[in-house]
Amino acid sequence: MPTARASRRRGPLGWLALAWKVFCYGLGTLVAVALSVQCWFFAQVLWWRAYAPASTALMGARLAQLQKQSPGAKLQQQWVDYASISAQLKRAVVAAEDAKFMDHEGFDWEAISKAIERNEKKGRIVAGASTISQQLAKNLFLSGERSWVRKGQEALITSMLETALPKRRILELYLNFAEWGEGVFGAEAAARYHFGTQAAGLGAEQAAYLAVILPSPRRYERGRVTPYVADRMAAILARMPAARIP
């Protein structure tokens, strides 16, 4: 144990060496924690190669909001296998959200560049370029806050998803946990809520409608097709035949 005299003898170099040690220990601890968190994320992604998540970060946040108003509130969500989801819905979602889904490795750099240009011209965020993989990463793990730290974590998880999972599984997870109304998650619950049918039975126009409301599903009144929605549906229907799906 250093004595008071030894402490007084510590010169500038001694204090500098001590500060450096503290910095290194602190940085090492932060790196170890960060790596542990990333390993936990990746372990979850690997688990989901074969098993479906019980819930997602977005579902948890929405449930908490609903239960503030009604303590007994529950979410509507039912897992269905990829083969039990209408091909029309798969094509509609890919056409609307991520036309290059089958070609990129998680990021559509051309779309990102165009979105940055549009946002810079407007001076605010008016366009996004998140791929299906990026949206899935956010829905599974992250909060809805906008920050560079969250975007960085989203990018890391997106890379994990693309590395560990085939495109078919990514799209299957996405369609089962996408939000399609107040407390409504997944293709099966969406099909029942909006059309009284099953996910496997969705037709082209129904699928196009679900693709239109997907970015902000809680803004739309169930069953109401506004002129904007009709125009967007027509555009998506025109692009659906060319949409490539797993």
C-alpha positions as CSV (number, residue, x, y, z in Angstrom):
1,M,0.0,0.0,0.0
2,P,1.6,3.3,-1.0
3,T,2.4,5.7,1.8
4,A,1.6,9.4,1.8
5,R,5.3,10.1,1.2
6,A,5.3,7.8,-1.8
7,S,2.2,9.6,-3.2
8,R,4.0,12.9,-2.8
9,R,7.0,11.6,-4.6
10,R,4.9,10.7,-7.7
11,G,6.0,13.0,-10.4
12,P,4.2,14.2,-13.6
13,L,5.3,11.1,-15.5
14,G,4.0,8.9,-12.7
15,W,0.6,10.5,-12.8
16,L,0.5,10.3,-16.5
17,A,1.3,6.5,-16.4
18,L,-1.5,6.0,-13.8
19,A,-4.0,8.0,-15.9
20,W,-3.0,5.9,-19.0
21,K,-3.5,2.6,-17.0
22,V,-7.0,3.8,-15.9
23,F,-7.9,4.8,-19.4
24,C,-6.7,1.4,-20.8
25,Y,-8.6,-0.6,-18.1
26,G,-11.7,1.5,-18.8
27,L,-11.5,1.2,-22.5
28,G,-10.9,-2.6,-22.2
29,T,-13.9,-2.9,-20.0
30,L,-16.1,-1.0,-22.6
31,V,-14.8,-3.1,-25.4
32,A,-15.4,-6.3,-23.5
33,V,-19.0,-5.2,-22.7
34,A,-19.6,-4.2,-26.3
35,L,-18.3,-7.5,-27.7
36,S,-20.5,-9.4,-25.2
37,V,-23.6,-7.5,-26.4
38,Q,-22.8,-8.3,-30.0
39,C,-22.2,-11.9,-29.2
40,W,-25.6,-12.0,-27.5
41,F,-27.2,-10.5,-30.6
42,F,-25.5,-13.0,-32.9
43,A,-26.4,-15.9,-30.7
44,Q,-30.1,-14.9,-31.0
45,V,-29.8,-14.6,-34.7
46,L,-28.3,-18.1,-35.0
47,W,-31.1,-19.5,-32.7
48,W,-33.7,-18.0,-35.1
49,R,-32.3,-20.0,-38.0
50,A,-34.6,-22.8,-36.7
51,Y,-36.8,-21.3,-34.0
52,A,-39.2,-18.4,-34.1
53,P,-38.9,-15.5,-31.7
54,A,-41.5,-15.3,-29.0
55,S,-41.7,-11.6,-29.4
56,T,-39.7,-8.6,-30.6
57,A,-38.5,-5.2,-29.3
58,L,-41.2,-3.4,-31.3
59,M,-44.0,-5.7,-30.1
60,G,-42.8,-5.2,-26.5
61,A,-42.9,-1.4,-26.9
62,R,-46.3,-1.4,-28.6
63,L,-47.8,-3.7,-25.9
64,A,-46.5,-1.4,-23.1
65,Q,-48.2,1.5,-24.8
66,L,-51.5,-0.3,-25.2
67,Q,-51.4,-1.6,-21.6
68,K,-51.0,2.0,-20.3
69,Q,-54.5,2.6,-21.7
70,S,-55.9,-0.8,-21.0
71,P,-54.0,-3.1,-18.6
72,G,-55.5,-6.2,-20.1
73,A,-54.6,-5.4,-23.7
74,K,-52.9,-8.1,-25.8
75,L,-51.3,-8.2,-29.2
76,Q,-52.6,-10.1,-32.2
77,Q,-49.8,-12.2,-33.8
78,Q,-49.6,-15.8,-35.0
79,W,-46.6,-17.4,-36.6
80,V,-47.1,-19.1,-40.0
81,D,-44.5,-20.8,-42.1
82,Y,-43.2,-19.2,-45.3
83,A,-45.2,-21.6,-47.5
84,S,-48.4,-20.5,-45.7
85,I,-48.0,-16.8,-46.7
86,S,-49.4,-15.7,-50.0
87,A,-46.8,-15.2,-52.7
88,Q,-48.8,-12.1,-53.6
89,L,-48.0,-10.6,-50.2
90,K,-44.3,-11.5,-50.5
91,R,-44.1,-9.8,-54.0
92,A,-46.1,-6.8,-52.8
93,V,-43.8,-6.2,-49.8
94,V,-40.6,-6.7,-51.8
95,A,-41.9,-4.4,-54.6
96,A,-42.9,-1.7,-52.1
97,E,-40.1,-1.9,-49.5
98,D,-37.0,-3.4,-51.1
99,A,-37.0,-4.1,-54.8
100,K,-33.3,-5.3,-54.6
101,F,-33.9,-7.6,-51.7
102,M,-32.6,-10.7,-53.5
103,D,-29.4,-8.9,-54.8
104,H,-28.0,-6.9,-51.9
105,E,-26.3,-8.1,-48.8
106,G,-28.4,-6.0,-46.4
107,F,-27.9,-2.5,-47.7
108,D,-29.1,-0.8,-50.9
109,W,-26.3,1.7,-51.3
110,E,-27.9,3.4,-54.4
111,A,-31.1,4.0,-52.5
112,I,-29.2,5.3,-49.5
113,S,-27.3,7.8,-51.6
114,K,-30.6,9.0,-53.2
115,A,-32.2,9.4,-49.8
116,I,-29.3,11.4,-48.5
117,E,-29.5,13.8,-51.4
118,R,-33.3,14.2,-51.0
119,N,-32.9,14.9,-47.3
120,E,-30.1,17.4,-47.8
121,K,-32.2,19.3,-50.3
122,K,-35.2,19.4,-48.0
123,G,-33.1,20.1,-44.9
124,R,-34.9,17.4,-43.0
125,I,-35.6,13.7,-43.1
126,V,-38.2,13.1,-45.9
127,A,-36.9,9.8,-47.3
128,G,-35.4,6.6,-46.0
129,A,-33.7,3.7,-47.6
130,S,-34.0,0.9,-45.1
131,T,-34.0,-2.6,-46.6
132,I,-36.2,-5.4,-45.4
133,S,-33.1,-6.8,-43.5
134,Q,-32.5,-3.4,-41.8
135,Q,-36.2,-3.1,-40.9
136,L,-36.1,-6.6,-39.4
137,A,-33.0,-5.8,-37.4
138,K,-34.7,-2.8,-35.9
139,N,-38.0,-4.6,-35.2
140,L,-36.4,-7.5,-33.6
141,F,-34.0,-5.8,-31.2
142,L,-34.0,-2.0,-31.2
143,S,-36.0,1.0,-30.0
144,G,-37.6,3.5,-32.3
145,E,-35.3,6.4,-31.3
146,R,-33.2,8.1,-34.0
147,S,-29.5,8.3,-33.2
148,W,-26.2,7.4,-34.8
149,V,-25.5,4.8,-32.1
150,R,-28.8,3.1,-32.9
151,K,-28.2,3.2,-36.6
152,G,-24.7,1.7,-36.1
153,Q,-26.2,-1.1,-34.0
154,E,-28.9,-1.6,-36.7
155,A,-26.1,-2.0,-39.3
156,L,-24.2,-4.6,-37.3
157,I,-27.4,-6.6,-36.7
158,T,-28.3,-6.4,-40.3
159,S,-24.9,-7.8,-41.3
160,M,-25.5,-10.6,-38.8
161,L,-28.9,-11.5,-40.3
162,E,-27.5,-11.5,-43.8
163,T,-24.5,-13.6,-42.8
164,A,-26.4,-16.2,-40.7
165,L,-29.8,-16.5,-42.4
166,P,-30.9,-17.2,-46.0
167,K,-33.1,-14.7,-47.7
168,R,-36.1,-16.9,-47.4
169,R,-35.8,-17.0,-43.6
170,I,-35.2,-13.2,-43.4
171,L,-38.4,-12.6,-45.4
172,E,-40.3,-15.2,-43.3
173,L,-39.3,-13.5,-40.1
174,Y,-40.1,-10.1,-41.5
175,L,-43.6,-11.0,-42.6
176,N,-44.4,-12.7,-39.3
177,F,-43.4,-9.7,-37.2
178,A,-44.2,-6.6,-39.3
179,E,-46.7,-4.2,-37.8
180,W,-50.0,-4.0,-39.7
181,G,-52.3,-2.1,-37.3
182,E,-52.8,-1.2,-33.7
183,G,-51.6,-4.2,-31.9
184,V,-51.6,-6.3,-35.1
185,F,-48.4,-8.1,-36.0
186,G,-47.5,-10.5,-38.7
187,A,-49.1,-11.6,-42.0
188,E,-51.6,-14.0,-40.5
189,A,-53.0,-11.5,-37.9
190,A,-53.0,-8.8,-40.6
191,A,-55.0,-11.0,-43.1
192,R,-57.6,-11.8,-40.4
193,Y,-57.8,-8.2,-39.1
194,H,-58.1,-6.4,-42.4
195,F,-59.8,-9.0,-44.6
196,G,-61.1,-11.9,-42.5
197,T,-59.0,-14.4,-44.3
198,Q,-55.7,-16.3,-43.8
199,A,-52.3,-15.1,-44.9
200,A,-52.2,-17.9,-47.5
201,G,-55.4,-16.6,-49.1
202,L,-54.5,-13.0,-49.7
203,G,-55.1,-11.8,-53.2
204,A,-53.0,-9.3,-55.2
205,E,-55.1,-6.2,-54.3
206,Q,-55.3,-7.2,-50.6
207,A,-51.5,-7.7,-50.6
208,A,-50.9,-4.4,-52.3
209,Y,-53.1,-2.6,-49.6
210,L,-51.0,-4.2,-46.8
211,A,-47.8,-3.1,-48.5
212,V,-49.1,0.4,-48.8
213,I,-49.9,0.8,-45.1
214,L,-46.8,-1.1,-43.9
215,P,-44.6,2.0,-43.3
216,S,-47.1,3.6,-40.9
217,P,-49.9,1.1,-40.3
218,R,-51.5,2.8,-37.3
219,R,-52.2,5.9,-39.3
220,Y,-54.7,4.2,-41.6
221,E,-58.4,3.5,-40.8
222,R,-59.2,-0.2,-41.4
223,G,-61.1,-0.7,-44.6
224,R,-60.8,2.8,-45.9
225,V,-59.0,3.3,-49.3
226,T,-58.1,6.9,-49.8
227,P,-57.1,8.3,-53.2
228,Y,-53.4,8.2,-52.0
229,V,-53.8,4.6,-50.9
230,A,-55.4,3.7,-54.3
231,D,-52.6,5.3,-56.2
232,R,-49.9,3.6,-54.2
233,M,-51.8,0.2,-54.6
234,A,-51.8,0.7,-58.4
235,A,-48.1,1.4,-58.5
236,I,-47.3,-1.6,-56.3
237,L,-49.5,-3.9,-58.4
238,A,-47.7,-2.8,-61.5
239,R,-44.3,-3.7,-60.0
240,M,-45.3,-6.9,-58.3
241,P,-44.8,-9.2,-61.4
242,A,-41.2,-8.2,-61.6
243,A,-40.5,-8.6,-57.9
244,R,-38.1,-11.4,-57.1
245,I,-38.8,-13.5,-54.0
246,P,-37.0,-16.4,-52.4
